[in-house]
């Protein structure tokens, strides 16, 4: 039996000893926890993966746990949520590491997604599916070509996810104390999630622009510094934020669809709402796939705004494509309705394991933090 399972078993035995009166308390607590998870996920914002880390880690993971009844309180801390005494830096570290891992492991598929979202790709860059695309890129452009730009993505993902977690936890606590001291305020959770998403995307957007420019077929950029210098010199600082509003617009429906799908699947796979890693991973991956499919048109527009694809620019009367409305019009002019779903296969394949990776890493960090706190209490 693993350490995490033993910890849960000890808690279960302690709670069972509290008597039959604890059953009603457990049911009420589970319903309150589920409602709290729904609010945080719906308001938390972003598709990316750092937000998914927090929301999947903090929502479903503990929604099925039981609260002790009137009997003796359990000695062990609750593994499903970060320890009560955990500092902001603990949330910051767990989220940042999970976000970096997520982006790095799935980066080759992200490279394929960017290319498949091209509106008018070169003949050599037209791919039927993700495996074929990866094989052709490696064979014709080199083994490390799908990894180009990963360093800037990892560099951006760390601070962006850290900023999100630190801001979310700090604001949530501050606003909750002001609105409903000692309780849980949905208004505070929602406001904290919105502000954290704004800051996360503000930090991440420049890295997204540089990364996608380097992922394009026949990209002239070999190094991140060359790409940054060229964009700054030719297009100005505003080029790093052309897709910012589109990114924010995409994150809200992504999370709403993600959560609704997740809850439907959980009702089928885990009706008792117990902690079940397998059902959480499957439900989260499928929910991520549905949300990714539904928001692909916005992702295509975001890619166009980031890359300023030369062939697409020829059909645009302006020098640069700016704004979400302009991007939507250009996509339709160049490729029609079907162009809005370019790269949907790669986006889904990217999103499903990304959610699982991010969630698993975050849960691992939560377990380590809880275990260390338990050891410190034991030594006192």
C-alpha distance (Angstrom), angle and dihedral (degrees) to the residues before:
residue distance angle dihedral
X1 . . .
X2 3.83 . .
X3 3.78 123.4 .
X4 3.80 93.1 -107.3
X5 3.81 91.7 50.4
X6 3.81 91.5 47.9
X7 3.79 89.8 51.0
X8 3.80 91.3 52.4
X9 3.82 91.3 45.7
X10 3.80 91.8 53.1
X11 3.81 90.7 49.4
X12 3.81 91.3 47.5
X13 3.80 91.7 52.2
X14 3.79 92.4 48.6
X15 3.78 92.9 48.7
X16 3.82 93.0 46.4
X17 3.79 88.5 56.9
X18 3.78 90.1 61.0
X19 3.82 90.5 80.4
X20 3.79 137.4 -121.1
X21 3.82 93.2 -55.4
X22 3.81 89.9 72.5
X23 3.83 92.8 67.4
X24 3.78 94.8 74.6
X25 3.80 91.1 45.3
X26 3.78 90.7 51.7
X27 3.79 92.6 51.5
X28 3.81 92.4 49.1
X29 3.80 92.4 46.8
X30 3.80 92.7 49.1
X31 3.81 90.8 52.9
X32 3.80 91.2 48.8
X33 3.81 91.3 47.6
X34 3.79 92.0 49.4
X35 3.78 91.0 51.6
X36 3.79 90.7 48.4
X37 3.83 91.0 50.7
X38 3.80 90.6 50.4
X39 3.79 93.1 53.7
X40 3.79 93.8 47.2
X41 3.79 93.3 47.7
X42 3.78 95.1 45.2
X43 3.79 93.2 48.3
X44 3.78 99.6 33.6
X45 3.78 93.7 87.4
X46 3.71 126.7 -155.9
X47 3.73 137.0 83.8
X48 3.40 96.3 -144.6
X49 2.91 123.4 106.8
X50 3.84 105.3 -104.6
X51 3.74 90.4 63.0
X52 3.77 90.0 47.1
X53 3.78 87.5 53.1
X54 3.77 93.4 57.9
X55 3.75 96.4 40.0
X56 3.77 99.0 44.8
X57 3.80 90.8 41.1
X58 3.76 95.6 47.8
X59 3.78 100.3 34.9
X60 3.80 118.5 43.5
X61 3.79 93.1 19.7
X62 3.77 92.6 69.1
X63 3.78 102.6 20.5
X64 3.80 92.6 92.6
X65 3.80 97.1 46.2
X66 3.77 121.2 110.7
X67 3.76 127.6 -122.8
X68 3.77 118.1 -135.4
X69 3.76 116.0 -103.8
X70 3.78 126.7 -135.8
X71 3.80 91.6 -61.1
X72 3.82 127.1 91.0
X73 3.83 114.6 -40.9
X74 3.81 117.1 -114.1
X75 3.77 114.9 -100.8
X76 3.79 95.8 -145.0
X77 3.82 119.8 79.1
X78 3.80 119.1 -113.8
X79 3.79 108.0 -91.0
X80 3.80 94.4 -164.3
X81 3.80 92.3 68.1
X82 3.76 129.7 37.5
X83 3.82 113.1 -91.7
X84 3.78 116.9 -82.6
X85 3.78 90.9 -117.4
X86 3.80 95.8 47.6
X87 3.78 112.2 130.2
X88 3.79 126.3 -131.5
X89 3.80 87.7 -104.0
X90 3.82 89.5 61.8
X91 3.81 91.6 56.4
X92 3.79 88.9 42.5
X93 3.81 93.8 52.5
X94 3.82 95.7 44.5
X95 3.79 93.4 49.6
X96 3.80 95.7 42.5
X97 3.80 94.4 51.3
X98 3.80 91.9 45.3
X99 3.81 91.8 49.4
X100 3.81 93.6 49.3
X101 3.81 91.6 47.4
X102 3.79 91.6 49.6
X103 3.79 94.9 51.2
X104 3.81 95.9 42.7
X105 3.81 98.4 47.3
X106 3.80 93.6 49.1
X107 3.81 97.2 35.5
X108 3.85 97.4 110.2
X109 3.82 90.0 56.8
X110 3.80 89.2 47.7
X111 3.82 88.1 55.1
X112 3.81 90.3 53.4
X113 3.81 90.9 47.8
X114 3.79 91.6 55.0
X115 3.80 91.8 51.0
X116 3.79 94.7 45.2
X117 3.82 89.5 53.0
X118 3.81 90.1 60.0
X119 3.82 109.2 121.5
X120 3.80 96.8 -147.3
X121 3.81 107.7 16.1
X122 3.78 124.5 -172.8
X123 3.83 113.7 -100.3
X124 3.80 90.0 -107.8
X125 3.81 90.7 53.9
X126 3.79 99.1 54.2
X127 3.78 109.9 111.2
X128 3.80 132.4 -174.4
X129 3.80 97.2 -154.0
X130 3.79 143.2 -11.3
X131 3.85 99.6 -91.5
X132 3.80 91.7 49.4
X133 3.80 90.8 47.6
X134 3.80 93.0 51.7
X135 3.81 91.9 46.8
X136 3.80 93.5 50.0
X137 3.81 94.0 45.1
X138 3.81 92.1 51.1
X139 3.82 93.6 43.4
X140 3.81 98.0 46.7
X141 3.81 103.4 27.9
X142 3.78 104.4 29.5
X143 3.78 139.4 -90.1
X144 3.80 95.6 -82.3
X145 3.80 97.6 43.8
X146 3.86 94.7 97.8
X147 3.82 87.9 55.1
X148 3.81 96.8 54.5
X149 3.79 110.1 124.7
X150 3.79 94.7 19.7
X151 3.80 91.5 117.6
X152 3.80 93.0 60.3
X153 3.81 90.1 46.0
X154 3.79 92.3 52.4
X155 3.80 90.3 45.1
X156 3.79 91.3 52.4
X157 3.80 97.0 39.8
X158 3.81 94.7 57.2
X159 3.82 98.3 56.6
X160 3.81 92.9 35.1
X161 3.79 94.6 54.1
X162 3.79 92.0 40.0
X163 3.79 90.2 52.1
X164 3.80 90.6 48.8
X165 3.80 95.0 51.8
X166 3.79 95.7 41.9
X167 3.81 92.5 48.2
X168 3.80 94.0 43.9
X169 3.79 96.2 50.1
X170 3.81 94.9 42.4
X171 3.81 95.5 46.5
X172 3.79 93.5 42.9
X173 3.80 91.9 55.0
X174 3.81 94.6 42.7
X175 3.80 95.1 47.7
X176 3.81 93.6 42.4
X177 3.81 91.2 53.4
X178 3.80 89.5 50.2
X179 3.82 96.6 45.2
X180 3.79 104.6 31.1
X181 3.79 112.9 4.3
X182 3.79 113.1 -150.2
X183 3.82 93.3 7.4
X184 3.78 139.8 77.0
X185 3.79 118.8 -90.0
X186 3.81 117.8 -161.0
X187 3.80 88.6 -163.3
X188 3.80 90.0 56.7
X189 3.81 92.4 47.3
X190 3.79 92.1 49.5
X191 3.80 94.8 46.5
X192 3.80 92.2 46.9
X193 3.80 91.4 49.3
X194 3.81 93.0 50.0
X195 3.80 94.3 49.6
X196 3.81 91.8 44.5
X197 3.82 90.5 51.7
X198 3.80 92.0 51.3
X199 3.80 90.8 52.8
X200 3.81 94.6 42.9
X201 3.79 93.8 52.9
X202 3.79 91.5 43.7
X203 3.81 89.6 57.2
X204 3.81 94.9 40.9
X205 3.79 101.7 44.7
X206 3.84 98.7 77.9
X207 3.82 90.2 50.7
X208 3.82 89.5 50.2
X209 3.81 91.3 52.9
X210 3.79 94.5 49.9
X211 3.80 92.8 42.3
X212 3.80 94.5 52.6
X213 3.81 93.3 45.7
X214 3.79 88.7 55.7
X215 3.81 93.1 45.9
X216 3.81 95.5 57.0
X217 3.80 120.2 105.3
X218 3.83 112.5 -92.2
X219 3.78 90.6 8.7
X220 3.82 108.4 179.6
X221 3.79 91.6 -145.6
X222 3.78 120.6 96.1
X223 3.79 96.6 166.3
X224 3.79 133.9 40.0
X225 3.79 92.9 -127.5
X226 3.83 91.5 55.8
X227 3.78 90.9 51.4
X228 3.81 94.0 48.4
X229 3.81 92.4 47.6
X230 3.81 93.3 49.0
X231 3.80 94.4 48.4
X232 3.80 92.1 46.8
X233 3.81 93.5 47.7
X234 3.82 98.8 43.5
X235 3.82 103.1 31.8
X236 3.77 107.2 18.8
X237 3.80 132.2 -128.1
X238 3.81 91.9 -60.6
X239 3.81 90.0 70.0
X240 3.80 89.4 74.5
X241 3.82 90.5 61.9
X242 3.81 104.8 38.2
X243 3.80 91.1 110.6
X244 3.80 97.0 41.2
X245 3.81 97.1 103.5
X246 3.81 91.1 42.9
X247 3.81 89.6 51.7
X248 3.78 91.5 52.0
X249 3.81 91.8 45.3
X250 3.80 89.7 52.6
X251 3.79 95.5 49.3
X252 3.81 97.3 59.5
X253 3.84 98.6 56.5
X254 3.80 90.5 37.7
X255 3.78 92.4 60.9
X256 3.80 94.1 41.4
X257 3.82 92.5 52.4
X258 3.78 91.4 41.0
X259 3.80 93.9 55.2
X260 3.83 96.7 43.8
X261 3.81 91.1 50.3
X262 3.78 91.7 45.4
X263 3.81 92.4 52.9
X264 3.81 92.8 48.8
X265 3.80 91.0 51.8
X266 3.79 92.6 45.3
X267 3.81 90.2 55.0
X268 3.81 88.0 58.1
X269 3.81 101.3 37.6
X270 3.80 101.1 31.9
X271 3.84 109.1 20.2
X272 3.82 93.5 161.7
X273 3.80 90.9 55.6
X274 3.79 93.6 -131.4
X275 3.79 123.2 155.7
X276 3.80 102.3 -85.1
X277 3.83 115.2 160.0
X278 3.80 93.4 -166.0
X279 3.79 95.0 54.7
X280 3.81 91.8 44.0
X281 3.81 92.7 52.2
X282 3.82 93.9 46.4
X283 3.80 93.8 44.8
X284 3.79 92.5 45.5
X285 3.80 93.7 48.3
X286 3.81 93.4 48.6
X287 3.80 91.9 44.9
X288 3.79 89.7 50.6
X289 3.81 90.1 51.5
X290 3.82 92.8 52.0
X291 3.80 93.0 46.4
X292 3.81 91.8 46.0
X293 3.81 91.4 52.1
X294 3.79 93.6 48.7
X295 3.80 94.1 49.2
X296 3.82 97.5 42.4
X297 3.85 93.5 105.6
X298 3.80 89.3 60.5
X299 3.80 90.8 46.6
X300 3.82 90.8 52.1
X301 3.81 89.7 52.6
X302 3.80 90.3 47.5
X303 3.81 90.7 52.6
X304 3.81 91.1 50.1
X305 3.80 91.5 50.3
X306 3.81 91.1 48.7
X307 3.81 98.4 45.0
X308 3.84 100.8 33.8
X309 3.80 86.9 -149.6
X310 3.85 107.3 -139.9
X311 3.82 97.1 -137.9
X312 3.79 90.9 49.9
X313 3.79 90.3 49.8
X314 3.82 89.5 60.0
X315 3.81 89.1 67.2
X316 3.80 92.0 49.5
X317 3.79 121.6 84.4
X318 3.80 91.1 -148.2
X319 3.77 126.2 75.4
X320 3.79 92.1 -122.6
X321 3.79 134.2 22.4
X322 3.79 107.5 -118.0
X323 3.77 131.2 175.1
X324 3.78 132.9 18.6
X325 3.83 95.2 -91.3
X326 3.81 91.6 52.7
X327 3.80 90.6 48.6
X328 3.83 92.3 50.3
X329 3.80 91.3 51.1
X330 3.79 93.1 47.6
X331 3.81 93.3 49.7
X332 3.81 90.4 52.4
X333 3.81 93.9 45.1
X334 3.79 92.9 51.3
X335 3.80 102.7 38.9
X336 3.79 111.1 4.8
X337 3.80 125.2 -133.1
X338 3.82 94.4 -36.6
X339 3.82 90.4 60.2
X340 3.80 89.7 71.2
X341 3.81 89.0 68.9
X342 3.79 99.4 46.6
X343 3.79 110.8 138.1
X344 3.80 94.0 13.3
X345 3.81 91.0 136.0
X346 3.79 92.6 53.9
X347 3.80 91.6 44.2
X348 3.80 92.0 53.8
X349 3.80 93.1 44.9
X350 3.79 88.5 50.0
X351 3.79 96.2 46.9
X352 3.81 99.7 47.9
X353 3.82 99.2 59.7
X354 3.80 90.9 32.7
X355 3.78 90.3 63.6
X356 3.79 91.7 47.2
X357 3.81 93.3 47.6
X358 3.79 94.5 47.2
X359 3.80 93.0 46.6
X360 3.82 94.1 46.7
X361 3.81 93.5 49.6
X362 3.79 92.8 47.0
X363 3.83 91.7 48.4
X364 3.80 89.3 50.0
X365 3.80 91.4 53.4
X366 3.80 90.7 47.5
X367 3.80 90.0 53.3
X368 3.81 92.6 49.2
X369 3.80 92.3 48.4
X370 3.81 91.7 48.1
X371 3.79 92.5 47.4
X372 3.79 92.2 51.1
X373 3.78 92.0 49.8
X374 3.80 90.2 49.8
X375 3.81 90.4 51.9
X376 3.81 91.5 49.9
X377 3.81 90.6 51.3
X378 3.81 90.8 48.9
X379 3.82 91.2 54.5
X380 3.82 92.8 52.9
